[in-house]
Structures are given as structure tokens and as C-alpha cells.
Amino acid sequence: MKKMLIGAVAAVLAMSLCFAGGSKDAKAASDKITLTVWESTLGPDEFIRQAGEAYTKANPNVTIKFVNVELGDAAGQIALDGPAGVGPDIFAAPHDKLGELVTAGHVLETVNPEAVKANVLGACSQALTYDGVMYGYPVSAETYALFYNEDLISKAEVPTTWEGLAKWTADFNAKNPGKYGFLMDVGNGYYTILFTSMKGNRLFGKEGTDQTKTYLNNAAAVEGMTFFQNLHDVLNVPAADLGTAVCDAAFQSGNAAMHITGLWNVKAFEDAGINFNVAPVPALPGESTPAATFSGTRAMFVSAYTDYPEEAAKFAEFLTTPEMQKLRFELTGAMPSISVEVSSKYMPGFLQQLDYAFPMPSIPTMAGFWEAMNNASKNIWDGAAVKAELDACDTAILGN
């Protein structure tokens, strides 16, 4: 009986060793991994493909797979696909979604945050810090500025105040039927927020963290948005006909002298043969410096649902290296997230504007901002009562 027991134990041990060896072999086989990355098309997709090839060359066991999920859709889609096990390992999202992503548990903290912070622009690391903790890896910075067609307006003529812009536009429109002195997407809160920034006013307060007030319907905001509404006098077009695509197309075809947009349009305008340059946004009434615009950070976040958190973090950080940042600029025209020299005559205008920009708030309450501010902006532009619209906007965002 004793011999039989010893034999049984030996057999069990032998089987255990076999299973252990099998697990080891399986693990070795799994060393070849594929990281799925969600990103947008029209430039960022090609960046991920080329960056992925470069990374795989240095790390043969890692393959990068691009999947198209547009920037504005990623935060909503990760909430569905992540828990279902069909989401990405890494995904791109704007920093204003950070609070929403963190509180819902969708993203992992930045690995080696101090090293990442030391490498990237201060505005970018600040934008990706929530409750004192950094999440994600910034791949580009952005703000918008005033583009101007030098065949229609000289550098010396470019207005430095909004009153000056209104006057120049009225004169230009009278002399140039069929063309526009100035265009902007008047129904997009990303741009119209600048008119609420009079007298140092800021969305959700100075630090952008006050979840009890929007600061969108106070006296400063009402004054700024009233001036915005009066610009309709020199741009007599309904908000519905002044969307981003329409305004971009008009400037790209040479039919607009000035247009507010960002670096992402540089390549398209260059390809169209437009002779243009970039200046800071004009100062608001009673002020002497460029109006405060939103600044944004586009980040690659490591999904909390990934099976490869370490490998995903390494690839995401790789995208912030000088070589990759230069490549991204070449492919997308986006402002680098690190201090690296790029060849662009337009960069000085954006850097000047960046000095007066403020990060889009990243608190969860920000999720309600876009639809509410977009609607208020459209209605105000089309003649609705300014204070009433801003009050409604405030209520919609705070849920009161």
C-alpha cells in the first residue's frame, strides 16, 4: 500500500511538471503580442502605422494594429467595448475627457510620471493630471488662432482687436461681393468660449475645477457673448450655415480673408495653394492682449482593460520621443507635445496664442459643456436673448 501511495504521488508530481512545462511554453508563445490602438483618420492613422512599424523594428515581439475610432467617439466607446473585452490596449482622447475616464475606471495611471513630465510641455502634463495623478501620454498640443489669406489682407492690416476685425470685415465685404472678410464656426463652443473669457473669466473658475458653477452666465460672459452676437452685423449668415466644414472650405478656396482654426488645417490649406499665415486671436473689447482660447492636449491612454499594460505604456511613451513627435508633425501638422524644433512658418503665431490659452477643464462636469454651449452659441448668434441662453446653458451643464 505504501509503495502504491508513493507511486501515485510520483505520478501526480510528473503530471504537475508536465502542466507546468506546458504553461511555460504557452507563456513563451504569448510573448508575441499585438497592441490595438484606436485613433482618428486623416493623418493620425498614418502616424500610428508608421510609428508602429518603427516600434516593431526595435521590438520584434510587438505588433501595432490600428483601428479607426475617431477622437470624439473614443471615450464613449471604451465604456462599452472595454468591459466587453473587445476594446483597445491604447486609445486617443482629448484631455477634457480625463475626469470622465478616470472616475469611470477606464484608464491606467502614467508609468514613470516624473520622467514623462520632464519630457513634455508643462501645459500638457498639467492637462493630464487629475487629483494630483497623471494619466496618459501627450502626443500633441493644440490651440487655435487667426488664419489670414495674404492675398486678401496684408500682415500689417491683420486686426489686433475684435472691434478692428469687425470694421475691416465690413469694409472688405462691401468691396468684395461673394467673399468673406472673416469666418468662424459660430455654433462650436470650442471657439466661442473665447468670448466668455473677458476680464479673466474662465469656464469652471480660474483653475477649471469648480463643479458648482460654470461661470458662463456671469456679467463678463454675458458682455462677451453680446459682442459675439453683434458680429452677425458683419457676417450675416445663419449659424446653421457656418459650420466648421463650410468655413474651412471657404478659406481653402480663397474666398475668406480670415478664419479661426488650428494647426490641423495647415496641410489642407497649403495643398490648396493658399498664401496664408497665422496670427494670435484679436483682443476683446477693453483688453489689449489676445483673447483667451482653449488649449488642448491629445493623449494616448492605456486602457484599464488591456492584457498588456506594461507593453502598452512603453509604446505610448515611445510616441512622445523627439523622432516620433517630428514624424507626427510632418504627417498631421499638429503641435508637438515636447520641446522639439519643427520647420513651420506658422508655429510662431500658435505659440503666441498658446501663451494666452487655458486648458479645457477635465472635470466630469465638462461632459455636459459641449452640447449645451454649442446650442447656446447657435441661438445667440441667430438673435436669441444672450442672458437667457447662457442661463439655460449653465442649467444644462450642471443639471440643476
C-alpha positions in Angstrom: 0.0 0.0 0.0 2.9 2.3 0.9 4.6 1.6 -2.5 1.3 2.3 -4.3 0.9 5.6 -2.5 4.4 6.7 -3.3 3.8 5.7 -6.9 0.6 7.7 -7.0 2.3 10.8 -5.6 5.1 10.5 -8.2 2.6 10.3 -11.0 0.8 13.4 -9.7 4.1 15.2 -9.5 5.0 14.1 -13.0 1.7 15.4 -14.3 2.2 18.7 -12.5 5.5 19.1 -14.1 4.1 18.4 -17.5 1.3 21.0 -17.0 3.9 23.5 -15.6 6.0 22.9 -18.7 3.0 23.4 -20.9 2.1 26.7 -19.2 5.7 27.9 -19.6 5.6 27.1 -23.3 2.2 28.8 -23.7 3.6 31.9 -22.0 6.6 31.9 -24.3 4.3 31.7 -27.3 2.2 34.6 -26.0 5.3 36.8 -25.9 4.4 37.8 -29.4 1.7 40.3 -28.8 -0.5 42.7 -30.8 -1.4 46.1 -29.3 -4.6 47.5 -30.7 -4.6 51.3 -31.0 -7.7 53.4 -31.5 -7.1 56.7 -33.5 -8.7 59.0 -36.0 -8.2 59.1 -39.8 -6.7 61.9 -41.9 -3.2 61.8 -40.5 -3.2 60.3 -37.0 -3.9 56.9 -38.6 -0.8 57.1 -40.8 1.2 58.2 -37.8 0.2 55.2 -35.8 1.0 52.9 -38.7 4.5 54.4 -39.2 5.2 54.7 -35.5 4.1 51.1 -35.1 6.4 49.9 -37.8 9.3 51.7 -36.2 8.5 50.3 -32.8 8.1 46.7 -34.1 11.5 47.0 -35.8 13.1 47.7 -32.4 10.7 45.3 -30.5 10.0 42.4 -32.9 7.7 40.7 -30.5 5.2 43.6 -30.5 2.9 44.3 -33.4 0.8 47.5 -33.5 -2.7 47.3 -35.0 -4.6 50.5 -36.0 -8.3 50.6 -35.6 -10.3 53.7 -36.6 -12.2 55.2 -33.7 -12.5 58.9 -34.0 -11.1 61.1 -31.2 -14.5 62.4 -30.2 -16.0 58.9 -30.0 -13.3 57.0 -28.0 -14.4 58.0 -24.5 -18.0 56.8 -25.1 -16.9 53.6 -27.0 -14.3 52.5 -24.4 -17.1 52.4 -21.8 -18.9 49.8 -23.9 -16.0 47.9 -25.6 -13.6 47.9 -22.7 -15.6 45.8 -20.2 -16.8 43.6 -23.0 -13.2 42.6 -23.8 -13.2 43.9 -27.3 -11.6 47.3 -26.7 -8.2 48.6 -27.4 -5.0 48.5 -25.5 -4.3 52.1 -26.2 -6.7 54.8 -27.4 -6.5 58.5 -28.3 -8.8 61.0 -26.5 -8.8 64.7 -25.8 -7.7 65.7 -22.3 -11.0 67.2 -21.4 -12.4 63.7 -21.2 -9.9 62.8 -18.4 -12.1 63.2 -15.4 -14.8 61.2 -17.1 -12.4 58.4 -18.0 -10.7 58.3 -14.5 -13.9 58.3 -12.4 -15.3 55.5 -14.6 -12.1 53.5 -14.2 -11.3 53.2 -17.9 -7.7 54.3 -17.9 -4.4 53.5 -16.1 -2.1 55.9 -14.5 1.0 57.1 -16.4 4.1 54.9 -15.8 7.1 56.8 -14.6 5.1 60.1 -14.5 8.0 62.3 -13.3 10.1 61.2 -16.3 7.2 61.8 -18.7 6.5 65.2 -17.1 10.2 66.2 -17.5 10.0 65.3 -21.2 6.7 67.0 -22.3 5.4 70.6 -22.2 4.2 71.8 -18.9 0.8 72.6 -20.3 0.4 69.0 -21.5 1.4 67.3 -18.2 -0.9 69.7 -16.3 -3.8 68.9 -18.6 -3.3 65.2 -18.0 -3.2 65.5 -14.2 -6.3 64.7 -12.3 -6.5 64.9 -8.5 -2.7 65.0 -8.4 -2.2 61.9 -10.5 -1.1 61.8 -14.2 -2.8 59.7 -16.7 -1.9 59.1 -20.4 0.9 60.2 -22.6 0.5 63.5 -24.6 1.1 63.2 -28.3 0.2 66.8 -29.4 -0.8 70.2 -28.0 -3.3 72.4 -29.7 -5.0 75.8 -29.6 -6.5 77.8 -32.4 -5.5 81.1 -33.9 -6.4 83.6 -36.6 -5.5 82.4 -40.1 -5.3 85.1 -42.8 -5.0 84.9 -46.6 -2.1 87.2 -47.5 -3.6 87.7 -51.0 -6.6 89.3 -49.4 -5.2 91.0 -46.3 -1.6 92.0 -45.6 0.2 91.2 -42.3 0.1 94.9 -41.4 -3.7 95.0 -41.8 -4.4 92.0 -39.6 -6.6 93.3 -36.8 -5.3 93.0 -33.2 -8.8 93.8 -31.7 -12.2 92.3 -32.3 -13.6 95.8 -32.9 -10.9 96.3 -35.6 -11.8 93.0 -37.1 -15.4 93.9 -37.4 -14.6 97.2 -39.1 -12.1 95.7 -41.5 -14.6 92.9 -42.4 -17.4 95.3 -43.1 -15.2 97.3 -45.5 -13.9 94.2 -47.2 -17.3 92.7 -47.7 -18.7 95.9 -49.2 -15.8 95.9 -51.8 -15.7 92.1 -52.5 -19.1 90.6 -53.2 -19.1 86.8 -52.8 -16.1 86.8 -50.4 -15.9 87.0 -46.7 -13.7 89.2 -44.6 -14.0 86.8 -41.7 -15.4 83.4 -40.9 -15.6 81.1 -37.9 -17.8 78.2 -36.7 -20.1 80.3 -34.6 -22.0 77.2 -33.3 -19.0 75.5 -31.8 -18.3 76.1 -28.1 -14.6 75.2 -28.7 -14.3 78.5 -30.4 -17.0 80.7 -28.9 -15.7 80.1 -25.4 -13.1 82.8 -26.1 -15.9 85.5 -25.9 -16.7 84.4 -22.4 -13.2 85.0 -21.2 -13.5 88.8 -20.8 -11.9 90.2 -17.6 -10.1 87.0 -16.8 -13.4 84.9 -16.6 -12.8 81.2 -17.0 -15.0 78.2 -17.5 -15.5 76.4 -14.1 -13.4 79.1 -12.5 -9.7 80.1 -12.6 -8.4 76.6 -12.1 -11.2 75.0 -14.2 -12.2 72.7 -11.2 -15.3 74.4 -9.7 -18.1 71.9 -10.3 -20.7 74.1 -8.7 -20.5 77.0 -11.2 -19.9 77.2 -14.9 -19.1 81.0 -14.9 -20.8 81.0 -18.3 -23.7 83.3 -17.3 -22.0 85.9 -15.2 -21.6 89.6 -16.2 -18.3 89.1 -18.0 -19.6 86.2 -20.1 -22.8 88.0 -21.0 -20.9 91.0 -22.1 -18.5 88.9 -24.2 -21.3 86.9 -25.8 -23.3 90.0 -26.5 -20.3 91.3 -28.5 -20.1 88.0 -30.3 -23.8 88.3 -31.3 -23.1 91.8 -32.7 -20.6 90.3 -35.1 -23.6 89.0 -37.0 -23.8 92.5 -38.4 -20.6 91.9 -40.5 -21.2 88.2 -41.1 -24.8 88.0 -41.9 -25.1 84.2 -42.2 -27.2 81.9 -40.0 -25.3 79.6 -37.6 -26.6 76.6 -39.4 -24.6 77.7 -42.5 -21.4 78.5 -40.6 -20.2 75.0 -39.6 -16.6 74.0 -39.5 -16.6 72.3 -42.8 -18.2 75.3 -44.6 -15.8 77.8 -43.1 -12.8 75.6 -43.8 -13.9 75.1 -47.4 -14.4 78.8 -47.9 -10.9 79.7 -46.7 -9.4 76.8 -48.6 -11.0 78.0 -51.8 -9.6 81.5 -51.3 -13.0 83.1 -50.6 -12.3 84.2 -47.0 -9.7 86.7 -45.7 -9.6 85.5 -42.1 -10.7 82.3 -40.4 -10.3 80.9 -36.9 -9.0 77.3 -36.9 -6.0 75.2 -35.8 -2.8 73.6 -37.0 -4.7 70.6 -38.2 -5.8 72.6 -41.2 -2.3 73.8 -42.3 -1.6 71.0 -44.7 -5.0 71.2 -46.4 -4.6 74.9 -46.9 -1.1 74.5 -48.2 -2.2 71.7 -50.6 -4.9 74.1 -51.9 -2.2 76.7 -52.7 -3.5 79.3 -50.3 -0.9 82.0 -49.4 -1.7 82.3 -45.7 -0.2 82.9 -42.3 -1.2 82.8 -38.7 -1.6 85.5 -36.0 -3.0 85.4 -32.5 -6.7 85.9 -31.9 -7.7 89.6 -31.6 -8.2 91.2 -28.1 -11.7 91.5 -26.7 -13.3 95.0 -26.1 -11.4 96.9 -23.5 -8.5 94.5 -23.5 -5.0 94.7 -25.0 -3.9 91.0 -25.2 -5.2 88.2 -27.4 -8.5 86.7 -26.2 -8.0 83.5 -24.1 -8.7 80.4 -26.2 -9.0 76.8 -25.2 -5.8 74.8 -25.2 -6.0 71.1 -25.7 -3.8 68.0 -25.2 -4.4 65.0 -27.3 -3.3 61.9 -25.4 -2.8 58.2 -25.8 -4.4 56.5 -22.8 -3.6 52.9 -21.7 -6.9 51.1 -21.3 -7.7 49.7 -17.9 -8.9 46.6 -19.7 -5.7 45.8 -21.6 -3.9 42.4 -21.1 -0.6 44.1 -21.8 -0.4 47.2 -19.5 3.4 47.3 -19.5 3.9 46.9 -23.2 1.1 49.4 -23.9 2.6 52.0 -21.7 6.0 51.6 -23.4 4.6 52.1 -26.8 2.5 55.1 -25.7 5.6 56.7 -24.2 7.6 55.9 -27.4 5.1 58.2 -29.2 6.4 61.2 -27.2 10.1 60.8 -28.3 11.6 63.5 -30.5 11.7 61.3 -33.5 8.0 60.4 -33.2 7.0 63.9 -32.4 8.7 65.2 -35.5 7.0 62.4 -37.6 3.6 63.3 -36.2 4.1 67.0 -37.0 5.1 66.0 -40.6 2.1 63.8 -41.1 -0.6 65.8 -39.2 0.8 69.3 -38.7 -0.1 69.0 -35.0 1.8 71.0 -32.5 4.4 68.7 -30.7 3.8 67.9 -27.1 7.5 68.2 -26.3 10.0 71.0 -26.9 11.3 70.0 -30.3 12.2 72.2 -33.3 10.0 71.8 -36.3 10.1 73.7 -39.6 7.0 75.8 -39.9 6.4 79.5 -40.5 3.0 79.1 -38.8 4.3 77.9 -35.4 5.2 81.4 -34.0 1.5 82.5 -34.3 0.3 79.4 -32.5 3.0 79.7 -29.8 2.0 83.3 -29.2 -1.6 82.3 -28.8 -0.7 79.4 -26.6 0.6 82.0 -24.1 -2.9 83.2 -23.7 -4.7 79.9 -23.8 -6.1 77.9 -20.9 -6.5 74.1 -20.7 -10.0 72.8 -21.4 -11.3 71.7 -17.9 -11.1 67.9 -17.4 -13.6 67.6 -14.6 -16.5 65.2 -15.2 -18.9 68.1 -15.4 -17.2 69.1 -18.7 -19.1 66.3 -20.4 -22.2 68.4 -20.4 -20.4 71.5 -21.8 -20.3 70.8 -25.5 -23.9 70.3 -26.4 -25.1 73.0 -24.1 -22.6 75.6 -25.2 -22.9 74.7 -28.9 -26.7 75.2 -28.7 -26.4 78.5 -26.8 -23.8 79.8 -29.3 -26.0 79.0 -32.3 -29.1 80.5 -30.7 -27.3 83.7 -29.5 -25.7 84.1 -33.0 -29.2 83.9 -34.5 -30.6 86.6 -32.2 -31.8 84.9 -29.0 -31.6 86.7 -25.7 -28.0 86.3 -24.5 -28.5 86.1 -20.8 -31.4 83.6 -21.1 -29.4 81.4 -23.4 -26.4 81.4 -21.0 -28.6 80.7 -18.1 -30.1 77.7 -19.9 -26.6 76.6 -20.8 -25.5 76.8 -17.2 -28.5 74.8 -16.0 -28.0 72.1 -18.7 -24.3 71.6 -17.8 -24.8 71.5 -14.0 -28.0 69.5 -14.2 -29.9 71.9 -11.9 
